[in-house]
Amino acid sequence: MTEIGNYAFRNCKKLSSVTMGKNVKTIGAGAFQACKKLTTITLKSKVTSIGKNAFKNCKNLGTVKIKSTKLTKVGKNAFSGLSTSAKIKVPSEKLSEYKKLFKASGYSGKVKSL
């Protein structure tokens, strides 16, 4: 699988932790929107794009680990509605670039290095 489709897990009730497969390149629009129990997500090294509203309103999502150095697009409001204590962790060599990328998408939380 190279893509998590649009709204694939929207409003899921049971997912608490997700690690994307090593071949996933794209997270579709609204893919995990409003997954209330989701607390951690790990995106592997090939992810290049995160769609709009992908993780919007995942209120308990506290940690997002992005291991990819190939991320070039984060859709509007992809991470809006997260807890104020939520953190996005990215590769240290991409920290500055990814901070700008997430800010441009509307994310105002913390972006730190892995």
C-alpha positions, 0 to 999 in steps of 0.5 A: 500500500502506498497511500492511506486513502481519503477518510479511510479511518475517519471517526474510528473508535478503536485505534490508539496507536498507528505505525505506517508501513514502510511503503506508505507515501501519502496520507489522504485528506481526513484519513484519521480525522476525529479518531478520539482514542488515537494517542500516537502515530509514527510515519515511516521514511517514505512519507511525502504528503499529508492531506488536509484535515488528515489528523484534525480533531484527534483530541488525544493525539499527543505524539506524532513521529515523522521519520521521513526526510522527504515530506514536502506537503502538509495540507491545510488544518492537517493537525488542527484541533490537537491537544495543546500539549501535542508534539510533532517530532521530526528528523533533526536535519529537517527541523527548520524546514518542517517547522515552516511546513507545519506552520504554513498548514496552520499548526501552531503546536511544538515541532521538535527533533526526534 
